[in-house]
Amino acid sequence: MLRAEWPDRLARVRRFLRGDHAVAQLIRFALVGGASNIAYVLLFLACDGFGPLAANTIGSIVSTVIANELHRQLTFRAAGRVGWFTAQWEGGGLALIGLLVSTAALAGLESLAPGLGRLAQAGAVLAVMAAAGGLRFLALRGLVF
């Protein structure tokens, strides 16, 4: 490939990622999710002196607020249509539902397959979290933003 083609390809990728179609939104959703997970870890570590339960609660709440706002402004570009409070209330509610469903699924897995190895458990956790994330994306896209 010629070096002169790279700027054109890069410009096309940027236009694609800035689009409002579902694939571009899903990519932005995943990037925001990754950023909010990093924020969670940093907050958890910063608040560790309060104990793990408080650090988890603070990290979860603050990173969810950050993610909801980034989804409102960047992922779905809904800042002009959806207010901050609505995004936090509805997005936070969806996050809580996702947490409850994923926790129930993992608890069910533990009771159905108590001897599952660590690698299989990690795979199951990833599958459950991916499914919860996918459902959250669809709900945010279809119901909130």
Contact map, one row per residue, 1 for C-alpha under 8 A:
1110100000000000000000000000000000000000000000000000000000000000000000000000000000000000000000000000000000000000000000000000000000000000000000000
1111110000000000000000000000000000000000000000000000000000000000000000000000000000000000000000000000000000000000000000000000000000000000000000000
1111110000000000000000000000000000000000000000000000000000000000000000000000000000000000000000000000000000000000000000000000000000000000000000000
0111111100000000000000000000000000000000000000000000000000000000000000000000000000000000000000000000000000000000000000000000000000000000000000000
1111111110000000000000000000000000000000000000000000000000000000000000000000000000000000000000000000000000000000000000000000000000000000000000000
0111111111000000000000000000000000000000000000000000000000000000000000000000000000000000000000000000000000000000000000000000000000000000000000000
0001111111100000000000000000000000000000000000000000000000000000000000000000000000000000000000000000000000000000000000000000000000000000000000000
0001111111110000000000000000000000000000000000000000000000000000000000000000000000000000000000000000000000000000000000000000000000000000000000000
0000111111111000000000000000000000000000000000000000000000000000000000000000000000000000000000000000000000000000000000000000000000000000000000000
0000011111111100000000000000000000000000000000000000000000000000000000000000000000000000000000000000000000000000000000000000000000000000000000000
0000001111111110000000000000000000000000000000000000000000000000000000000000000000000000000000000000000000000000000000000000000000000000000000000
0000000111111111000000000000000000000000000000000000000000000000000000000000000000000000000000000000000000000000000000000000000000000000000000000
0000000011111111100000000000000000000000000000000000000000000000000000000000000000000000000000000000000000000000000000000000000000000000000000000
0000000001111111110000000000000000000000000000000000000000000000000000000000000000000000000000000000000000000000000000000000000000000000000000000
0000000000111111111000000000000000000000000000000000000000000000000000000000000000000000000000000000000000000000000000000000000000000000000000000
0000000000011111111000010000000000000000000000000000000000000000000000000000000000000000000000000000000000000000000000000000000000000000000000000
0000000000001111111000011011000000000000000000000000000000000000000000000000000000000000000000000000000000000000000000000000000000000000000000000
0000000000000111111100010000000000000000000000000000000000000000000000000000000000000000000000000000000000000000000000000000000000000000000000000
0000000000000011111110011000000000000000000000000000000000000000000000000000000000000000000000000000000000000000000000000000000000000000000000000
0000000000000000011111011000000000000000000000000000000000000000000000000001000000000000000000000000000000000000000000000000000000000000000000000
0000000000000000001111111000000000000000000000000000000000000000000000000000000000000000000000000000000000000000000000000000000000000000000000000
0000000000000000000111111100000000000000000000000000000000000000000000000000000000000000000000000000000000000000000000000000000000000000000000000
0000000000000000000011111110000000000000000000000000000000000000000000000000000000000000000000000000000000000000000000000000000000000000000000000
0000000000000001111111111111000000000000000000000000000000000000000000000000000000000000000000000000000000000000000000000000000000000000000000000
0000000000000000101111111111100000000000000000000000000000000000000000000011000000000000000000000000000000000000000000000000000000000000000000000
0000000000000000000001111111110000000000000000000000000000000000000000000010000000000000000000000000000000000000000000000000000000000000100000000
0000000000000000100000111111111000000000000000000000000000000000000000000000000000000000000000000000000000000000000000000000000000000000000000000
0000000000000000100000011111111100000000000000000000000000000000000000000110000000000000000000000000000000000000000000000000000000000000000000000
0000000000000000000000001111111110000000000000000000000000000000000000100010000000000000000000000000000000000000000000000000000000000000100000000
0000000000000000000000000111111111000000000000000000000000000000000000000000000000000000000000000000000000000000000000000000000000000000000000000
0000000000000000000000000011111111100000000000000000000000000000000000000000000000000000000000000000000000000000000000000000000000000000000000000
0000000000000000000000000001111111110000000000000000000000000000001001100010000000000000000000000000000000000000000000000000000000000000000000000
0000000000000000000000000000111111111000000000000000000000000000001000000000000000000000000000000000000000000000000000000000000000000000000000000
0000000000000000000000000000011111111100000000000000000000000000000000000000000000000000000000000000000000000000000000000000000000000000000000000
0000000000000000000000000000001111111110000000000000000000000000000000000000000000000000000000000000000000000000000000000000000000000000000000000
0000000000000000000000000000000111111111000000000000000000000011011000000000000000000000000000000000000000000000000000000000000000000000000000000
0000000000000000000000000000000011111111100000000000000000000010000000000000000000000000000000000000000000000000000000000000000000000000000000000
0000000000000000000000000000000001111111110000000000000000000000000000000000000000000000000000000000000000000000000000000000000000000000000000000
0000000000000000000000000000000000111111111000000000000000100010000000000000000000000000000000000000000000000000000000000000000000000000000000000
0000000000000000000000000000000000011111111100000000000000110110000000000000000000000000000000000000000000000000000000000000000000000000000000000
0000000000000000000000000000000000001111111110000000000000100000000000000000000000000000000000000000000000000000000000000000000000000000000000000
0000000000000000000000000000000000000111111111000000000000100000000000000000000000000000000000000000000000000000000000000000000000000000000000000
0000000000000000000000000000000000000011111111100000001001100000000000000000000000000000000000000000000000000000000000000000000000000000000000000
0000000000000000000000000000000000000001111111110001001101100000000000000000000000000000000000000000000000000000000000000000000000000000000000000
0000000000000000000000000000000000000000111111110000001000000000000000000000000000000000000000000000000000000000000000000000000000000000000000000
0000000000000000000000000000000000000000011111111000001000000000000000000000000000000000000000000000000000000000000000000000000000000000000000000
0000000000000000000000000000000000000000001111111110011001000000000000000000000000000000000000000000000000000000000000000000000000000000000000000
0000000000000000000000000000000000000000000111111111011000000000000000000000000000000000000000000000000000000000000000000000000000000000000000000
0000000000000000000000000000000000000000000001111110001000000000000000000000000000000000000000000000000000000000000000000000000000000000000000000
0000000000000000000000000000000000000000000000111111011000000000000000000000000000000000000000000000000000000000000000000000000000000000000000000
0000000000000000000000000000000000000000000000111111111000000000000000000000000000000000000000000000000000000000000000000000000000000000000000000
0000000000000000000000000000000000000000000100010111111100000000000000000000000000000000000000000000000000000000000000000000000000000000000000000
0000000000000000000000000000000000000000000000000011111110000000000000000000000000000000000000000000000000000000000000000000000000000000000000000
0000000000000000000000000000000000000000000000110111111111000000000000000000000000000000000000000000000000000000000000000000000000000000000000000
0000000000000000000000000000000000000000001111111111111111100000000000000000000000000000000000000000000000000000000000000000000000000000000000000
0000000000000000000000000000000000000000000100000001111111110000000000000000000000000000000000000000000000000000000000000000000000000000000000000
0000000000000000000000000000000000000000000000000000111111111000000000000000000000000000000000000000000000000000000000000000000000000000000000000
0000000000000000000000000000000000000000001100100000011111111100000000000000000000000000000000000000000000000000000000000000000000000000000000000
0000000000000000000000000000000000000011111100000000001111111110000000000000000000000000000000000000000000000000000000000000000000000000000000000
0000000000000000000000000000000000000001000000000000000111111111000000000000000000000000000000000000000000000000000000000000000000000000000000000
0000000000000000000000000000000000000000000000000000000011111111100000000000000000000000000000000000000000000000000000000000000000000000000000000
0000000000000000000000000000000000000001000000000000000001111111110000000000000000000000000000000000000000000000000000000000000000000000000000000
0000000000000000000000000000000000011011000000000000000000111111111000000000000000000000000000000000000000000000000000000000000000000000000000000
0000000000000000000000000000000000010000000000000000000000011111111100000000000000000000000100100000000000000000000000000000000000000000000000000
0000000000000000000000000000000000000000000000000000000000001111111110000000000000000001000100000000000000000000000000000000000000000000000000000
0000000000000000000000000000000000010000000000000000000000000111111111000000000000000000000000000000000000000000000000000000000000000000000000000
0000000000000000000000000000000110010000000000000000000000000011111111100000000000000000000000000000000000000000000000000000000000000000000000000
0000000000000000000000000000000000000000000000000000000000000001111111110000000000000011001100000000000000000000000000000000000000000000000000000
0000000000000000000000000000000000000000000000000000000000000000111111111000000000010011000000000000000000000000000000000000000000000000000000000
0000000000000000000000000000000100000000000000000000000000000000011111111110000000000000000000000000000000000000000000000000000000000000000000000
0000000000000000000000000000100100000000000000000000000000000000001111111111100000000000000000000000000000000000000000000000000000000000000000000
0000000000000000000000000000000000000000000000000000000000000000000111111111111001010010000000000000000000000000000000000000000000000000000000001
0000000000000000000000000000000000000000000000000000000000000000000011111111111000000000000000000000000000000000000000000000000000000000000000000
0000000000000000000000000001000000000000000000000000000000000000000001111111110000000000000000000000000000000000000000000000000000000000000000000
0000000000000000000000001101100100000000000000000000000000000000000001111111100000000000000000000000000000000000000000000000000000000000000000000
0000000000000000000100001000000000000000000000000000000000000000000000111111110000000000000000000000000000000000000000000000000000000000000010001
0000000000000000000000000000000000000000000000000000000000000000000000111111111100000000000000000000000000000000000000000000000000000000000000000
0000000000000000000000000000000000000000000000000000000000000000000000011101111111000000000000000000000000000000000000000000000000000000000000001
0000000000000000000000000000000000000000000000000000000000000000000000011000111111110000000000000000000000000000000000000000000000000000000000000
0000000000000000000000000000000000000000000000000000000000000000000000000000111111100000000000000000000000000000000000000000000000000000000000000
0000000000000000000000000000000000000000000000000000000000000000000000000000011111100000000000000000000000000000000000000000000000000000000000001
0000000000000000000000000000000000000000000000000000000000000000000000010000011111110110000000000000000000000000000000000000000000000000000000011
0000000000000000000000000000000000000000000000000000000000000000000000000000001111111110000000000000000000000000000000000000000000000000000000000
0000000000000000000000000000000000000000000000000000000000000000000010010000001001111111000000000000000000000000000000000000000000000000000000000
0000000000000000000000000000000000000000000000000000000000000000000000000000000000111111100000000000000000000000000000000000000000000000000000000
0000000000000000000000000000000000000000000000000000000000000000000000000000000001111111111000000000000000000000000000000000000000000000000000000
0000000000000000000000000000000000000000000000000000000000000000000110010000000001111111111100000000000000000000000000000000000000000000000000011
0000000000000000000000000000000000000000000000000000000000000000100110000000000000011111111100000000000000000000000000000000000000000000000000000
0000000000000000000000000000000000000000000000000000000000000000000000000000000000001111111110000000000000000000000000000000000000000000000000000
0000000000000000000000000000000000000000000000000000000000000000000000000000000000000111111111000000000000000000000000000000000000000000000000010
0000000000000000000000000000000000000000000000000000000000000000000100000000000000000111111111100000000000000000000000000000000000000000000100010
0000000000000000000000000000000000000000000000000000000000000001100100000000000000000011111111110000000000000000000000000000000000000000000000000
0000000000000000000000000000000000000000000000000000000000000000000000000000000000000000111111111000000000000000000000000000000000000000000000000
0000000000000000000000000000000000000000000000000000000000000000000000000000000000000000011111111100000000000000000000000000000000000001001100000
0000000000000000000000000000000000000000000000000000000000000001000000000000000000000000001111111110000000000000000000000000000000000001000000000
0000000000000000000000000000000000000000000000000000000000000000000000000000000000000000000111111111000000000000000000000000000000000000000000000
0000000000000000000000000000000000000000000000000000000000000000000000000000000000000000000011111111100000000000000000000000000000000000000000000
0000000000000000000000000000000000000000000000000000000000000000000000000000000000000000000001111111110000000000000000000000000000011001000000000
0000000000000000000000000000000000000000000000000000000000000000000000000000000000000000000000111111111000000000000000000000000000000000000000000
0000000000000000000000000000000000000000000000000000000000000000000000000000000000000000000000011111111100000000000000000000000000000000000000000
0000000000000000000000000000000000000000000000000000000000000000000000000000000000000000000000001111111110000000000000000000000000010000000000000
0000000000000000000000000000000000000000000000000000000000000000000000000000000000000000000000000111111111000000000000000000000110010000000000000
0000000000000000000000000000000000000000000000000000000000000000000000000000000000000000000000000011111111100000000000000000000000000000000000000
0000000000000000000000000000000000000000000000000000000000000000000000000000000000000000000000000001111111110000000000000000000000000000000000000
0000000000000000000000000000000000000000000000000000000000000000000000000000000000000000000000000000111111111000000000000000000100000000000000000
0000000000000000000000000000000000000000000000000000000000000000000000000000000000000000000000000000011111111100000000000001100100000000000000000
0000000000000000000000000000000000000000000000000000000000000000000000000000000000000000000000000000001111111110000000000000000000000000000000000
0000000000000000000000000000000000000000000000000000000000000000000000000000000000000000000000000000000111111111000000000000000000000000000000000
0000000000000000000000000000000000000000000000000000000000000000000000000000000000000000000000000000000011111111110000000000000000000000000000000
0000000000000000000000000000000000000000000000000000000000000000000000000000000000000000000000000000000001111111110100000000000000000000000000000
0000000000000000000000000000000000000000000000000000000000000000000000000000000000000000000000000000000000111111110000000000000000000000000000000
0000000000000000000000000000000000000000000000000000000000000000000000000000000000000000000000000000000000011111110000000000000000000000000000000
0000000000000000000000000000000000000000000000000000000000000000000000000000000000000000000000000000000000001111111100000000000000000000000000000
0000000000000000000000000000000000000000000000000000000000000000000000000000000000000000000000000000000000001111111100000000000000000000000000000
0000000000000000000000000000000000000000000000000000000000000000000000000000000000000000000000000000000000000000111110000000000000000000000000000
0000000000000000000000000000000000000000000000000000000000000000000000000000000000000000000000000000000000000100111111011000000000000000000000000
0000000000000000000000000000000000000000000000000000000000000000000000000000000000000000000000000000000000000000001111111000000000000000000000000
0000000000000000000000000000000000000000000000000000000000000000000000000000000000000000000000000000000000000000000111111100000000000000000000000
0000000000000000000000000000000000000000000000000000000000000000000000000000000000000000000000000000000000000000000011111110000000000000000000000
0000000000000000000000000000000000000000000000000000000000000000000000000000000000000000000000000000000000000000000111111111000000000000000000000
0000000000000000000000000000000000000000000000000000000000000000000000000000000000000000000000000000000000000000000111111111100000000000000000000
0000000000000000000000000000000000000000000000000000000000000000000000000000000000000000000000000000000000000000000001111111110000000000000000000
0000000000000000000000000000000000000000000000000000000000000000000000000000000000000000000000000000000000000000000000111111111000000000000000000
0000000000000000000000000000000000000000000000000000000000000000000000000000000000000000000000000000000001000000000000011111111100000000000000000
0000000000000000000000000000000000000000000000000000000000000000000000000000000000000000000000000000000001000000000000001111111110000000000000000
0000000000000000000000000000000000000000000000000000000000000000000000000000000000000000000000000000000000000000000000000111111111000000000000000
0000000000000000000000000000000000000000000000000000000000000000000000000000000000000000000000000000000000000000000000000011111111100000000000000
0000000000000000000000000000000000000000000000000000000000000000000000000000000000000000000000000000010011000000000000000001111111110000000000000
0000000000000000000000000000000000000000000000000000000000000000000000000000000000000000000000000000010000000000000000000000111111111000000000000
0000000000000000000000000000000000000000000000000000000000000000000000000000000000000000000000000000000000000000000000000000011111111100000000000
0000000000000000000000000000000000000000000000000000000000000000000000000000000000000000000000000000000000000000000000000000001111111110000000000
0000000000000000000000000000000000000000000000000000000000000000000000000000000000000000000000000100110000000000000000000000000111111111000000000
0000000000000000000000000000000000000000000000000000000000000000000000000000000000000000000000000100000000000000000000000000000011111111100000000
0000000000000000000000000000000000000000000000000000000000000000000000000000000000000000000000000000000000000000000000000000000001111111110000000
0000000000000000000000000000000000000000000000000000000000000000000000000000000000000000000000000000000000000000000000000000000000111111111000000
0000000000000000000000000000000000000000000000000000000000000000000000000000000000000000000001100100000000000000000000000000000000011111111100000
0000000000000000000000000100100000000000000000000000000000000000000000000000000000000000000000000000000000000000000000000000000000001111111110000
0000000000000000000000000000000000000000000000000000000000000000000000000000000000000000000000000000000000000000000000000000000000000111111111000
0000000000000000000000000000000000000000000000000000000000000000000000000000000000000000000001000000000000000000000000000000000000000011111111110
0000000000000000000000000000000000000000000000000000000000000000000000000000000000000000001001000000000000000000000000000000000000000001111111111
0000000000000000000000000000000000000000000000000000000000000000000000000001000000000000000000000000000000000000000000000000000000000000111111111
0000000000000000000000000000000000000000000000000000000000000000000000000000000000000000000000000000000000000000000000000000000000000000011111111
0000000000000000000000000000000000000000000000000000000000000000000000000000000000000000000000000000000000000000000000000000000000000000001111111
0000000000000000000000000000000000000000000000000000000000000000000000000000000001000010011000000000000000000000000000000000000000000000001111111
0000000000000000000000000000000000000000000000000000000000000000000000010001010011000010000000000000000000000000000000000000000000000000000111111
